Amino acid sequence: MSIESYPHNKLIVILGPTASGKSDLAIKLAKQFNGEIVSADSRQIYQEMDIGTSKIEMRGTVPMIQSLKQGLYHRDSPSMIPHYLIDIIKPNQEFTLAQYKKLAIKAIKDIQKRGKVPFVAGGTGLYIQAIVDNLQIPKVKPNKKLRNKLEKLSNQELFKQLEKLDHPTAAAIDPHNKRRLIRALEVCLITKKPFSQQRKKGQPLFDVCQIGLKINKKTLEKRIDQRVDEMFKAGLIEEVKKLAQKYSFDLPAMSGIGYQEIGQYLQDKINITQAKELIKQHTRRYARRQITWFKRDKRINWVSNYQEAQKEAIADFI
């Protein structure tokens, strides 16, 4: 399939580590270039998990709108830019990389059909690669017996096992995301091949421009600390408490950064000061892993601010 001309097949990706400001950058650029945003965040897919995942409504978005026709969800940002693939499943539901790819491509093509520019924005490397490289994802059915066995292991044990079996995939996964760790191990153990070797690149679906937001290490760490402090002020403890009462502390979704540490606090395993410091520490580590993952892709155009993204990359691309 040949790549069509603008606006029908252009796709702009805005990526970077957590707390780098990529979401705000994507909104500004989408507003200027008549765009809409498709989220590439493996944590923001969950409903009811808002504060700990730093969803855009923390910055003043209006209530969620569900589009039954598209089978997607979107939120309007303060600048009235639709966002897709946020709040699409419940915390106790299964969601795979293949499912994300299918929904994301559907959203992107719908945006293009309406004559607008799709922006994929987020920090989940595998989500982004699945779209950019049209990854052919192996179809492996869930194995309940194996999953039950893996569920008994800690996140650290799962991650160490995945590193041995498939280091490239381990490098792309949040070590605190138990759901994704188990799924990656499940594929490796059932097929007896690394998950990363089975994800082959397909023929490009879109004409892509990738924009990476670079940020000074000290500045990033300061922003992470500030964001965590803001989460506590916004009611993170109460959010986790409600989720635990409705579902369980043992849900894979609850093993994500922020939820795991507050869960430990609510179960009297650590104190609140320790919980806050651990969230900051784990988030900083995750940000470093994101940067390492993205740096390997030489197609990414790295910018420091909106002006650079606008002038040096997107203007010429469009």
N, C-alpha and C positions, 0 to 999 in steps of 0.2 A: 504494500500500500504506500503510495507516494505521499509525502508531506504536503499538505495544502497551504495556501497562503493565508495571511492574517485576514480576519480574526479567527478563522475556522479551526486552526490546529495549533495555535500558539499556547504554550503553557509556561508559566513563571513559577519557580519554586523559591520560597524564602525559608532558609534554614539557619540553624545555629544552636548553641547550647541553651539550656534552660535559663531563664532570667536575662537573656541577652538583649531582649527588646524586639525580637523578630515578629511577634504578633502585632505590635504597634506599627512596625515598619510595613508589614503586609497591608494593614488597614489604610495607611497613608497612600501607598502605591496603588492599591486597588481603587481607592477613591479617585485618584488622578487619572488612571488608565482604564476607567470603566470596567472594573473587575469585580469578581466575587471570590470568596475564599473557601477552600476545602482544607479542613484540618488534617494534619498528619501527626497526631498526638495519641499514643496508645493508652493514655490515662483519661483523656477528656472524652472518650467514647462512652464513659459510664454516666448514667443518670444518678442523681442524688450525691455525687461525689464532686462537689463544686469548689469548695475552699481549698482542699488539699491538692487539687489539680490546677489551681489558679486559672479557672476558666474566665473567658472574657467578660462574663457578667459581673465579675468582681470589680470591673472598671466601668460599670454603669449600663450594661446592655438591658434591653427590654425583654420581656418574657419569651420563652421559646415558642416557635411556630412549627407545627408539624405539617409536612406536605404529604398527604396520602397518595397523591398521584405519582410522586417520585419515589416514595418509600424512604425518604430521607428526612432529616431534621435540619433546620437552620436557625440561627439567631441573628438578629439585626444588631449591629454594633452601634455605638453612639453616632458614628458617621453614616449609619444606615447601609452598611455593607453586609450582605447575607453571608453567613458562615454555615458550612455543611459538615456532616459527620461529627457533630458534637452531641452528646446525650442520645446515642442511638441504641444502647442496650442497658439492661439492669445489671447491677453488680454481681448477681449470681448467674449470669448468662455467659455462655461460651462465645468467643469471637476470635476468628483466626486471621492470619495474614491474607489468606485467599479471599476471605469475606471482605476485608478492608479494601483490597485491590479492586474487587468487583464493584463495590459501592462508590469508591473514589472515581473510577473511570466513568461510571454512570453520571456522577455529578459533574465531572469535568466536561464531558460531551454535551450535557444539557446546557451548561453555561455557554459553551462555544456556539451551540445552535441558536441561542438567543442573541448572538452577536457581541457577547461580552468576553473579557479576558479572564480565564481561570488562574487563580493563584493557589498553589499548594503551600501551606505554611505549617511548620512544626519542627520537632526535634527528634522524632522517631526514625532513625536511619533506615530500617528495613521497610517501613511504610513508604518512605520517599523513593528508595531504590526499586521497590515493586512497581511503582508508576513510571519512573524515569527510564528504567531498563526493561520494562515489560517482563518482569520475572515470571518464569514458568514454574509455579509452585507445586511441589509434589503433593499428590492427593493421598494422604494416609489417614485411614479411619481411626477415630479415638479408640484406645484400648483401655477399658474400664479397670481391669485387673492391674495393669501396669501403672495407670494413673493413681490408683489407690496406694500402691507401693511407693510411688514417688512423692505423694502428698505427705507421707510420714517423715520425709527428710526436710531439713532446714533449708532456707534459701542459700546459705553458704555452702552446704553440702551439694545441693543441686548445681550451683554455679561452678564449683570445682570439678564436678563430674562432666559438665558441659564443656568446660575449658579443655579437658583431656580429650574428649570425643570430637569437639568441633570448635576450635579456638576462634575462627572468624565470626561464627554466629554468637558466641559468648561475648565478643567485643561489641556486638551491636545491641545487646539486650541489657536492660536495667537489671542488675543483679538482685534487686528487691522485688522484681515482678515475677512472682511465683508462677502465675498462669503461663507466661511466655516461656519461662525456664522449663516447665514440665512439658509443654508442647514441643519444644525444640529437642529435648531429650527423648521424648516419645518417638519422634520421627527418626532420630539417629538409631535408637535401640531396635525399632521394628524393622527398618530397612537395612540396618548394619552399615550405613553410609552416613558421612557428615551431612547435616541439613544444608550447609552452605554449598556443597558440591552438587546438590540436587536442584538448586534454584538456578536454572539456566536463563540467560538473557534472551529475550525474544526480539522480534522486529519492532523498532520504535513505533509507538502509537502517536506520539506528539513531537512537535518541534519545541524543545525545552531550553529554557535559560535558567540556570541555577544561581541564586544569589546567596552567599553566605555572609552572615553578620559577625564580623570579628570584633573582639572586645578585650581590653586589657585584663589580665588575670586578677589584679587587685580590685579593679572596678567590678568585675563579675562576681567575685566573692562577697563584696560589699552589697551588691544587689541581691544576691541569694540570701544573705543574712537579713536584709530589710524585708524581703518577700516573706520569709518564714515568720518574722515578727508580726507582719501584717496579717498572716494567716491566723495566728493565735488571737489577734485582736478581733478578727472577723468571725471567730467562733469555731475554729478547727476542732477543739475538744468536743464541743457539743455535736458537731457534725459526725464525728467518729462514734460517739456514744449512741446516737440515733441509728446509725448504720448497724452497729453491733447488736442493738436491741431488735432491729427488724430482720437482720440476716444472721451474721456470725462473725466473730473475730477470725475464724479459720478460712474465710473465703479467700481465694487467690487474689481477688481485687483488693482485699484489705492488707495485702502484703506489700503494697506500694509505699514509696517514701512518704512519710507524713502519717499515713494510716497505721503502718506497722508500729512506729514508735509511740504514737498516742495510744494504740491498743495495749502496748506493754505498760504504759503509765496507768491506764484504766484498770489493768489487771494487777496493779501494785508490784510490778516487776522492776520498775525504775521510777524515779521521781520526775517532776515536771521540768526541772532544770536540765536533767540528763536527756529527757525526751527532746526538748528544743535543740540542744546542742547536737544530738545525734541526727536530727533532721537536717540541720545545716551541714554537718559533716558528710552525710550520705549524699546530699544534693550536690555539694562541691565535687565529690568523687564522680558522680554521675555526669556532671557537666564536663569534666575532664575526659571521660570516656566518649562522650558525644563529639567533642572536638577532635579526638584521635580518629574516630570513625570517619568524620567528614573530611578531614585533611587528606585522606587517601584518594579522594575523588578529585582528580586534577581538572575536571570540567567546571568546578565551582568557581564563580567569580566572587572574590572576597571584598567586602566593602565595610566602611566604618560607620556610615550614617546614611540618612535618607538621600541627601544630595548626591552622594557617590552612586548609590543604587539607581537613582533616577537618570543621571547624566551618563555615567560610564557603562552601564549595563543595559537597562531596560529600554531606554529611549532608542538606542541603536537596534536593539533586538526587534522591537515593534515597528 
